Amino acid sequence: MQEFYSAQQPAPTAQFTYGDSPSAVAQGVPVLSLSVKYPETLSAWEPGTAVFAWSASSEPVWLRSQNGRIHNQQNDEQIYTKNVVVLEVTHDLSFRDPRYGPIPKAELIDNTGVAHIFTNGYYLKAVWTKAGIKSPIRLTTEAGSPVLLAAGNTWVELLDLPRSSLKVVEPEPEPTPTESTDE
């Protein structure tokens, strides 16, 4: 186990592809919030702003709450992230802890499914694949193009269907002007 914590370990493979023009912003729809309802908890995200070490100005982020309460880091700052990626995955519940009951194991390896990408207040439905244990998770549009995330941190939610659900709140559509008739 000591080698696992060794400073000699190579950096892990990047799980996602990042770029200056995030796919959710370029191809997605605006959203007001998202929430993932798990059997025992509710994870919710709303747009906000934060200042990162590499940026002197505020940037758009997602702010996290859990079970209706602000979810804070150890330094009492609210947890925030540039990207939220929600992966629809199957969970194996065959292992049962005598004290705590079923322990979910997400089945990602050699698998594919629906991905929900949230960046800078926008949402894009996509596809995720993971070819093997050492392979990164690949995100593509439904047409097969790579999905680019915004540079910065990414929070991944594993949506256990059918036991969990995703709620996306979109803004109300703008009313269309009606033509007036002179009679």
The 8 nearest C-alpha neighbors of each residue, nearest first, counted from 0:
[[1, 3, 2, 4, 5, 8, 6, 7],
 [0, 2, 3, 4, 5, 6, 8, 7],
 [3, 1, 5, 4, 0, 8, 7, 6],
 [4, 2, 0, 1, 5, 8, 6, 7],
 [5, 3, 2, 1, 6, 0, 8, 7],
 [6, 4, 2, 7, 3, 8, 1, 0],
 [5, 7, 8, 4, 9, 2, 3, 10],
 [8, 6, 5, 9, 2, 4, 3, 10],
 [9, 7, 6, 5, 10, 3, 4, 2],
 [10, 8, 11, 7, 6, 12, 5, 3],
 [9, 11, 8, 12, 13, 7, 6, 5],
 [12, 10, 9, 13, 14, 8, 135, 133],
 [11, 13, 14, 10, 135, 134, 133, 9],
 [12, 14, 15, 11, 135, 16, 10, 136],
 [15, 13, 135, 136, 12, 137, 16, 134],
 [14, 16, 13, 137, 136, 17, 138, 135],
 [17, 15, 147, 148, 146, 18, 14, 13],
 [18, 16, 148, 147, 150, 149, 15, 19],
 [17, 19, 147, 20, 149, 21, 148, 150],
 [18, 20, 21, 149, 150, 17, 147, 148],
 [19, 21, 18, 22, 25, 147, 149, 24],
 [22, 20, 148, 147, 149, 24, 23, 18],
 [21, 23, 25, 147, 24, 146, 26, 20],
 [24, 22, 27, 123, 26, 122, 121, 25],
 [23, 25, 22, 121, 21, 27, 26, 118],
 [24, 26, 22, 23, 27, 21, 20, 121],
 [27, 25, 23, 22, 24, 123, 28, 122],
 [28, 26, 23, 123, 122, 24, 121, 25],
 [27, 29, 121, 122, 30, 123, 26, 23],
 [30, 28, 121, 120, 122, 169, 27, 31],
 [31, 29, 169, 121, 120, 32, 168, 170],
 [30, 32, 168, 169, 170, 45, 120, 46],
 [33, 31, 45, 168, 30, 44, 167, 46],
 [34, 32, 167, 44, 166, 43, 168, 45],
 [33, 35, 43, 166, 42, 165, 44, 36],
 [34, 36, 165, 42, 164, 41, 37, 43],
 [37, 35, 41, 164, 163, 40, 34, 165],
 [36, 38, 163, 40, 39, 41, 35, 162],
 [39, 37, 40, 163, 162, 36, 41, 164],
 [40, 38, 37, 41, 36, 66, 163, 162],
 [41, 39, 37, 66, 38, 36, 42, 65],
 [40, 42, 36, 66, 65, 35, 37, 43],
 [41, 43, 65, 35, 34, 64, 36, 66],
 [44, 42, 34, 64, 63, 33, 65, 35],
 [43, 45, 63, 62, 33, 61, 32, 34],
 [46, 44, 32, 62, 61, 47, 31, 33],
 [47, 45, 61, 60, 120, 62, 32, 44],
 [48, 46, 60, 61, 59, 62, 45, 49],
 [47, 49, 59, 60, 58, 57, 50, 46],
 [48, 50, 57, 58, 60, 51, 59, 47],
 [49, 51, 57, 56, 58, 54, 55, 52],
 [52, 50, 54, 53, 49, 55, 57, 58],
 [53, 51, 54, 50, 55, 56, 49, 151],
 [52, 54, 51, 55, 50, 56, 151, 150],
 [55, 53, 51, 56, 52, 50, 57, 58],
 [54, 56, 50, 53, 57, 51, 52, 58],
 [57, 55, 54, 50, 58, 51, 49, 53],
 [58, 56, 50, 49, 48, 59, 55, 54],
 [57, 59, 48, 49, 50, 60, 56, 51],
 [58, 60, 48, 119, 47, 49, 57, 46],
 [61, 59, 81, 48, 47, 80, 46, 119],
 [60, 62, 46, 80, 79, 45, 44, 47],
 [63, 61, 79, 45, 44, 78, 47, 46],
 [64, 62, 44, 78, 43, 70, 79, 61],
 [63, 65, 69, 70, 43, 68, 67, 42],
 [64, 66, 42, 68, 67, 41, 70, 43],
 [65, 67, 41, 68, 40, 42, 64, 43],
 [66, 68, 65, 64, 69, 41, 43, 42],
 [69, 67, 64, 65, 66, 70, 63, 71],
 [68, 70, 64, 71, 65, 77, 63, 67],
 [71, 69, 64, 77, 63, 65, 78, 68],
 [72, 70, 77, 75, 76, 78, 69, 73],
 [71, 73, 75, 74, 76, 78, 77, 70],
 [72, 74, 75, 71, 76, 77, 78, 70],
 [73, 75, 72, 76, 71, 77, 78, 70],
 [76, 74, 71, 72, 73, 77, 78, 70],
 [77, 75, 71, 72, 74, 78, 73, 70],
 [76, 78, 71, 70, 72, 79, 75, 69],
 [79, 77, 71, 63, 72, 70, 62, 76],
 [80, 78, 62, 61, 63, 60, 77, 81],
 [79, 81, 61, 60, 152, 82, 153, 154],
 [80, 82, 60, 152, 151, 153, 61, 118],
 [83, 81, 153, 118, 80, 117, 154, 84],
 [82, 84, 154, 117, 153, 155, 116, 85],
 [85, 83, 155, 116, 115, 154, 156, 117],
 [84, 86, 156, 115, 114, 155, 157, 158],
 [87, 85, 114, 157, 158, 88, 113, 156],
 [86, 88, 158, 113, 112, 157, 114, 159],
 [89, 87, 159, 158, 86, 157, 90, 105],
 [88, 90, 106, 159, 105, 160, 91, 87],
 [91, 89, 105, 104, 103, 106, 159, 92],
 [90, 92, 104, 93, 103, 105, 89, 106],
 [91, 93, 103, 101, 94, 102, 90, 104],
 [92, 94, 91, 95, 101, 102, 103, 104],
 [95, 93, 92, 102, 101, 96, 103, 91],
 [94, 96, 101, 100, 102, 97, 93, 92],
 [95, 97, 100, 99, 98, 101, 102, 94],
 [98, 96, 100, 99, 95, 101, 94, 102],
 [97, 99, 96, 100, 95, 101, 102, 94],
 [100, 98, 96, 97, 101, 95, 102, 94],
 [99, 101, 96, 95, 97, 98, 102, 94],
 [102, 100, 95, 92, 94, 96, 103, 99],
 [101, 103, 94, 95, 92, 100, 104, 96],
 [104, 102, 92, 90, 91, 101, 105, 94],
 [103, 105, 91, 90, 106, 102, 92, 94],
 [106, 104, 90, 107, 89, 103, 88, 91],
 [105, 107, 89, 90, 108, 104, 88, 91],
 [106, 108, 110, 105, 129, 109, 88, 111],
 [107, 109, 131, 110, 129, 132, 106, 130],
 [110, 108, 130, 131, 129, 107, 111, 128],
 [109, 111, 108, 107, 129, 128, 130, 112],
 [112, 110, 128, 127, 129, 109, 126, 113],
 [113, 111, 127, 126, 87, 114, 88, 128],
 [112, 114, 126, 87, 125, 127, 86, 115],
 [115, 113, 86, 125, 126, 127, 85, 124],
 [114, 116, 124, 85, 84, 125, 123, 86],
 [115, 117, 84, 123, 122, 83, 124, 114],
 [118, 116, 122, 83, 121, 82, 84, 23],
 [117, 119, 82, 121, 120, 23, 81, 24],
 [120, 118, 59, 121, 60, 24, 81, 117],
 [121, 119, 118, 30, 29, 46, 117, 31],
 [120, 122, 29, 28, 118, 24, 30, 117],
 [123, 121, 117, 27, 28, 23, 116, 29],
 [124, 122, 27, 23, 116, 115, 125, 117],
 [123, 125, 115, 114, 116, 122, 126, 140],
 [124, 126, 140, 114, 141, 139, 115, 113],
 [125, 127, 113, 114, 139, 138, 112, 140],
 [128, 126, 138, 112, 111, 137, 114, 113],
 [129, 127, 111, 137, 136, 110, 130, 112],
 [128, 130, 136, 109, 108, 110, 131, 134],
 [129, 131, 109, 134, 108, 128, 110, 132],
 [132, 130, 134, 108, 109, 133, 129, 135],
 [131, 133, 134, 108, 130, 129, 109, 135],
 [134, 132, 131, 135, 130, 12, 129, 108],
 [135, 133, 131, 132, 130, 129, 136, 12],
 [136, 134, 14, 137, 129, 133, 13, 12],
 [135, 137, 129, 14, 128, 15, 127, 138],
 [138, 136, 128, 127, 135, 15, 129, 139],
 [137, 139, 127, 146, 126, 145, 136, 128],
 [140, 138, 145, 146, 144, 143, 126, 125],
 [139, 141, 125, 143, 142, 144, 146, 126],
 [140, 142, 143, 125, 126, 139, 144, 124],
 [143, 141, 140, 144, 139, 125, 145, 126],
 [144, 142, 140, 139, 141, 145, 126, 146],
 [143, 145, 139, 140, 142, 146, 141, 138],
 [146, 144, 139, 138, 140, 147, 143, 16],
 [147, 145, 139, 138, 22, 140, 144, 148],
 [148, 146, 17, 21, 22, 16, 18, 145],
 [147, 149, 17, 21, 18, 16, 150, 146],
 [150, 148, 21, 17, 18, 151, 81, 19],
 [151, 149, 17, 18, 148, 152, 19, 81],
 [152, 150, 81, 149, 153, 80, 82, 17],
 [151, 153, 80, 81, 82, 154, 150, 149],
 [152, 154, 82, 83, 80, 81, 155, 151],
 [155, 153, 83, 84, 82, 80, 156, 152],
 [156, 154, 84, 85, 83, 153, 157, 86],
 [155, 157, 85, 158, 84, 86, 154, 83],
 [158, 156, 86, 85, 159, 87, 88, 155],
 [157, 159, 87, 86, 163, 88, 160, 156],
 [160, 158, 163, 88, 162, 89, 90, 161],
 [161, 159, 162, 163, 158, 89, 87, 88],
 [160, 162, 163, 159, 164, 158, 89, 87],
 [163, 161, 160, 159, 38, 37, 164, 158],
 [164, 162, 37, 159, 160, 36, 161, 158],
 [163, 165, 36, 35, 166, 158, 37, 162],
 [164, 166, 35, 34, 36, 167, 163, 33],
 [167, 165, 34, 33, 35, 168, 164, 36],
 [166, 168, 33, 32, 169, 165, 34, 30],
 [169, 167, 32, 31, 30, 33, 166, 170],
 [168, 170, 30, 31, 167, 29, 171, 32],
 [171, 169, 30, 31, 172, 168, 29, 173],
 [170, 172, 173, 169, 174, 168, 31, 30],
 [173, 171, 170, 174, 169, 175, 29, 30],
 [172, 174, 175, 171, 170, 176, 169, 177],
 [175, 173, 172, 176, 171, 177, 170, 178],
 [174, 176, 173, 177, 172, 178, 171, 179],
 [177, 175, 174, 178, 179, 173, 172, 180],
 [178, 176, 175, 179, 174, 180, 173, 181],
 [177, 179, 180, 176, 175, 181, 174, 182],
 [180, 178, 177, 181, 176, 182, 175, 174],
 [179, 181, 182, 178, 177, 176, 175, 174],
 [182, 180, 179, 178, 177, 176, 175, 174],
 [181, 180, 179, 178, 177, 176, 175, 174]]
